[in-house]
Amino acid sequence: MDHAAPPTPPANAYTTARLLLSSFLGTILLGAVLLHLPASHQNESVAIAWIDALFTATSAVCVTGLSVVDTGTTFSATGQGILVVLIQVGGLGILTFSTFFITRLRNRRSGVEISQRLLVETAHGQLARIPPHRLLGIILVFTLVAELLGTLVLWQRFAQEFPGAEALWMAVFHAVSAFCNAGFSLLGDNLMRYRNDWGVNGAIMSLIVLGGLGFVVVAELPGHLKTRLAGTPRRLSLHSRLVLRTSLLLILLGCGTILLAEWHNPRAMGATAEAKILESLFLSVSSRTAGFNTVAMDQLTNTTLLLVIVLMFIGGSPGSTAGGIKTTTLAVCHALLRSRARNRPKVECLERSLSDETVSRAVWIVTGYLLVTACGFLALQLSEGGGRTFQETTGNPFLAYLFETVSALGTVGLSTGLTPALSATGKGVLIALMFIGRLGPLLVATVLLGETRQVRYSYPEEPVNLG
């Protein structure tokens, strides 16, 4: 057998993964208890079921937006306030807040720095020359500024239709929900009444994109712009360049494809070209992570629904409030195929070579998401009447169940209307998918498999016929 020196595993990686998982699980359970309290409901004499409270709490903490009850009419101001807190804490990461305050209260000794760096990198990605305490400060300040600006824009629009205090609260709620890519809305039709409003659409889309880029990219951009203005531009990291390019490409391609598929579908799209462009652009932005909708999802063509499933599967970027396999994973897989097709010795991307570990991780993530999607879809089919034959079904349940599965796993929140009608078992399946999707199959598998160590040997190679 061939021997090779193993790489040094990151210290406390398993402990950090368990801490992240347990913090999300604890917050979800606490949120479910609070949302089940009579004070959280508009009609305190009618309590929602425990499964619905748990589902809503999971959807909020995992910033998904799938809902089994109408948020605006079911929950009181107290309940809506609890939802906002759960969305904010879940979007930024529970440990972001605790780690930020720890860095302020403790002296930054070397041991503390190492554990802090590991914790922040696990939650938000590689730091790219940015100290962890500085990144955490940037995250909180940027979040506050973005949500404040979004609130001001939305408040001006909502104030035209709602009383002052209600308009302000709606602006705050939707700004937080959009930035955290949650997709929760206090309006019964989500944002369909504003489908032709460029102000509301622009504010929501901007918040979605900013929240989905990833905080490492956001932290790196100001320094890059500063050096460009000074005449000595510093090149962005490969990570940031991949995120920005892939995100822009997905938004434009998604918008264009939706336009082609829905141009002659008056049931879903507006009558004018301007309305169709705005609706297609909003759906393209929202589909990858946010879950807001300005069109009736159940009126879209199958082509668009399949495209939305693909966009939901891809999701946002690493270290952001978004879910999915992430834009960089897609970019690395594309680079792998392109490099192999060109017979390159290493996987190349934007004049850089990628490590074998990075490529393997990307392939693992895609494989993991596909496996969880298949298992979740099968479980949902079985729980919701999987004994029916194809001829006995009505509409397109196969596509609808697949849509809900990917929406939950990608923490998107878009729905064809199937979620509220699910059984308790079906809701449980989506709860598990949302939880796995928010943390990522890789982190969940790390906790489930337990702490592992690198072996000091490798077995002999032997060829296998493929293709």
N, C-alpha and C positions, 0 to 999 in steps of 0.2 A: 504494500500500500504506500502511496505517496504521502509524505509528511509536509506540512506547511504551517508556518507560524500564524496563529489566529490573530485577527485584529482585536485590540482591546475594546471590550464592550463598554458602552457609556454607563457611567456610574449611576446606580439607582434608577435606571430606565424603567424597570418593572414596577418599582415603588411609585414612580411618577405616573405611570399609566393607571395603576390602581387608584391613585389619588384623584386623577381626572375623572375616571369612571364613577367613583363613589361620590364625588362632589356633585356631578350631574344627577345621579340617581337620588341623592338626598334632597336636592333642590326640587326635583320633580315630585317626590312624595310629599314634601312640605307644601308645595304649590297646590297639589290635589286636595289636601286637607283644607287649606284656606279657601279654595274655590268651592268646596262643598258646604261651607258655612252659610247659614241663612242670610247673613249680612252681605254676602257676595252676590245675592240674587235680587233682581228687581221685585219679584214677588216672593217675599220671605217665607210665605206659607207653602210654597212649592219648591222642593229641593230637587236638584238634578241628580241623576244616578251617579254612583261612585265611579263607574267605568267611564262616564262622560266627563267627570271632573278630572280623572286621571288622564284621559285622552287629551283634554284641553291643556292641562298642565304640561304634559309631554310635548305637545305641539308648540307651546309657548317657549319652554326652555330649550327645545331643540330648534327653535326659530323656523318652524315648518309652515304653520298657517292653516293646515287642515283642521276643519271644525265639524263637530257633530251637533252643535247648537248655534243659534244665531247670537253672535257676541253682543251686538248692540241692544237687543231686546231681552236677552237672558240675564246678563250680569249688570249689577248696579254700579254706581260710580266706584264703590269700594272694590268690587270684583274686577272692574276694568283697570283700576289702579294696580291691583295685584298682578294682572296680566302684563301690564307695561313693565313692572319690575322684573317679572319672570323673563320677558322677552329681552330686556336690557342685560340682565345678568347672564342669561343663556347665550345671547349673541356675542358678548365680549368674552365670555368664559368666566366661570365662577372664580377660578384661581387667579385671573388677571387682577381682580380687585384685591384679594388677600395678598398676593405677591407684591403688588404695588405698595401697599401699606407696610409690608414687612421690610422692603428695601428702604423705606423712610425711617423705620423705627430701629433697625439694626445697623451696626457698623458693618461695612462691606468687607468682611474678612474673606480670604481666598476660598475657604470651604463653603461659605454662604454663597459667594459669587458662582461657584460651580453648580450648586444645586439650583440656584435661581435661573441660571442660563439654561440648564436642562429643562426646567419646568416651563420657561417661556418658549423655548424652541419646540417643545412637544406641543404646546397649545397654539403657537403662532408661526412656527417655521424658523429656518435659519436666520440669524441676525444680521449677517452681511456687514460687518464692521460697526454695528450699533450695539452699545452696551445694553444689557437687559433692563436696567433701571431707567435708562433714557427711552427705550422703546415703550415701556409701560406708560411712562408719562406722556409720550406722543399719542399713544392709543387713546388714553382718557381725554386729553385735550382735543384731539381731532374729532373724537366722537361727540363731545359736547358742542363744539363749534358747528359741525355738520348738522346735527339734529336741531340746534338753535336756529340756524339759517333756514333749514327746511320748515321748521315750525312757523317762522315769520312769513314765508311765502304762502304756505297753506292757510294760515290764519286769515290773511287778506282775502283769500278766495272763499273760505268757509263762512266768514263774517257776513257775506252777502246773502246767505241763506239761513243761517242759524243765529240764535242769540249770542251775545258776547262771550259769556263764560263757556257755553257749550261749544262755540266755534273754536275757542282757544284750546279746550281739552281735545277736541277732535284733531286739531292741527298737531298737538303734542303726540297723541296716540299714533297717528298715521306717520309722523316723521320718525318716531322711534321704531315702529314696525317696518318702515321702508329701509332705514339704514341698517337695521339688524337682519334684513332680508326675511322677515317673518311672514308678511302677507296677511296678517290679521287686519280686519276692517270693522268699524262700527256701523257701516252702512249695509243694509240688507242685500244690496246688489253689488257689493264690493265697490269698485270704482266705475261701474258701467255708466252711471249718470254723468260722469265727467269724461266720457270717451273722446269728445271733440275739444276738450279744454287743454290748450297747450301749456297753460300755467301749472295746473295740477299734474298733468302727465310729465312735464319737464322736471318739476320738483321731485316727484316720486322716482322717476328714472334716474335722476342724478344721485339721489340718496342710495338707490339700489346698487348702482355701479360703484360708488365710493365705498359702500360697505362690503362689496364683493371682490374688490381688488386685492385685499390683504394688507395688514397693517405694516408689514415689512416694506412693501412697495411704497405705501404712503409715507413712511418714515424716510425712505431713501430719496424720494422725488424732490423735496425742498433743497437738499444739498446739491443735487444735480442741476436744478434750475439756477441756483445761486452761482455755481461755477460757470455756467453758460453765460450768464449776464456779466460775469467778471472777465469773460474772454478766454477762460481756461477750463473748458468743459471737461468734467469727469464722467467717464463712461458708466452708464447704469450697469448693475450686475446682470448676469445672464438670466437670473430668476425674474427680475423686474421687466426686462425686455420681453421675455417669453409671455409673462402675464399680460402686459399691455398689448402686444401684437395679437395674441390669441384671442383676448377678450374683444378687441375691436373687430377682428375677422369674424368671430362667431355672431356678434350683434348684426353686422352687415349682411352676412350670408343668411342668417335666420330671418331677418326682415325681408330680404329679397325673395326667399323661398315662400314665405307666408303670403306675400303679395301675389305671387304667381298662383298659388294654390287657392286663394280666397277671393281673387279679383272679381269673379262672377258668382259669388255667393252672398246675395243680399241678406240672407237670414243672419249672417254673422257680422259682416262688415258694413260700414257706412256707404252712403250713395256717392259721395264725391271722392276724387282721387286724393285730396288732402286728408280726408278722414281715414281712408284705407291705409295711407302711408303711416299716419300717426298710430293707428290701431295695430298695424303690423310691427312697427318699431317697438311699441310698448310691450307687446306680447313676446317679442324676441328678447328684450331685456329681462322681463319678468320670468320667462320660462326657465332660465338657467338657475334660478335660486329663490326668487322672491315670493311668487304665488299670488300677487295682485292680478286682477284681470279687468279689462274694459270691454271685453266681448263675451258672449255666451259660449262657454267651452263646449257644451253639448250640441252646438250648432255648427261647429267647425268640421271641415272635411277630414276624412281619415288620413290624407296626406299630411295635413297640418298637425294632427294629433300624433302621428308617428314622428314628425320632426320635433315636436315639443318634448316627446319622450326622450329623444336623443339629446336635446339641449338640457333637460332635467338631469339626465345621467351624467353629463359632463360637469355641470354646476359652475361654481365660481372659482376662486383662486385660493391657494393655501394660506392659512393664517388669517382668514377672513371670517365673516359671519355666515358664509355660504356653505353648501354641502356639495355632493357629487364627487366624481373622481378627481376633479380640479383641472383647470386649464393647463397647468404645467405637465400634468400626467399625460394629457392628450398630446401636448407638444413633444414630450419625450418619446412616446410611442410612435408618433409620426416620424421623428428623427431616426428611430430604430429601423423602421421599415425603409426609409429613404437611404440610410447608410448601408443597410444590407443589400438593397437593390443595386447600389453603386459599388458594391464589393469593397467598402471601406474597412480598414482594420479596427477602427474604433467608431462608436456612435458619435456623429458630429452634429452640432446645432449652433447656428449663428457664429461660425468661426471659433467654436470651442468644442472640446471633446468631453463627453459625459462619462463618468465613472461607471464601472460595472454594477456597483451597488445602487446607483441612482436608477439605472435602466431596469435592474431586477426589481426594485421597489415599485417602479411604475407598472411593470407587468403584473406584479403581485396585487397591486391595488385594483387594476382593471379586472383581473381574474376574481378577486374577492368580491367586488361589487356585482359582477355577473352571477357568481354563485349565490350570493345573498338575494339578488333579484329573482333568480329562478326559484329558490326555496320559498321566498315570501309570496311570490305569485302562485305557486302550487298550493301553499297553505291557505291563501285567500280564496282560491277556487274551491278547495275542499270545504272550507267553512261556510261558504255562501252558495251551496247547492251544486257541488261539483258532480253530482250523480246525473245531472241532466245531459241529454244528448245535444248535439249541435242543432238539430232541427227543432228541439224543444225550446231553445233560447230565443229571446226577442232582442231586437236592436243589435248591438255589437258588444256583448258582455266581455268577450275575450280581450278586446282592445281596452275596454273600460277598466277591467281589473288590472291589466298590465300598466295602464296609465296611473291608477291610484298607487300601485306598488312602487313604481319608480318615483312618483311624486313624494311619497313618504320617505323612501330611502335617500332621495336626493335633498330632503328637507326643503321642498319647494312649496307645496301647499295648493297647487292648482288641482282642480277636481272637475270631473264631468258630472258631478251630482250624486255619485255613488256612495261616498263616505257616510253621510247621515243615515243611510238606510242599512248600513252594515249591522250584522249581529254582534253580540258581545265578544264572541271569538274573533270575528273579523276585525273589530276595533283593537283587540289585543295584538293581532298580527301587525297592524299598522303602528301601534305603539312601539313594538319591538323594532320595526324597521326604522322609525324615526330616531330611536335611541342609537341604534347601530350607525345610521347615516350621519348623525351629528358628531359622534366620536370617531367614526371611521372603522371599517372592518379590521384594519391592521392593528389599531390600538385595542379593540375589543378582543381580538384573537390573542394578543400579547397577554392580556389579563386571564383569559380562559385557559390558555396553554400553560401558564405559569412561567416562572423564571427559568430561562435556558442559558446554557453556556456554549461557547464555541468549542467544537471538538478539535483535536490536534491531528486529525488524519483525514484522508479522503480516499474513497474506493477507486479501483482501477476503472478507466473509461472503456466503454464498449458501444459501438454504433447501433442505432435503431433506425429502421427505414421510416421515413416520414413522407407525407404528401401523396 
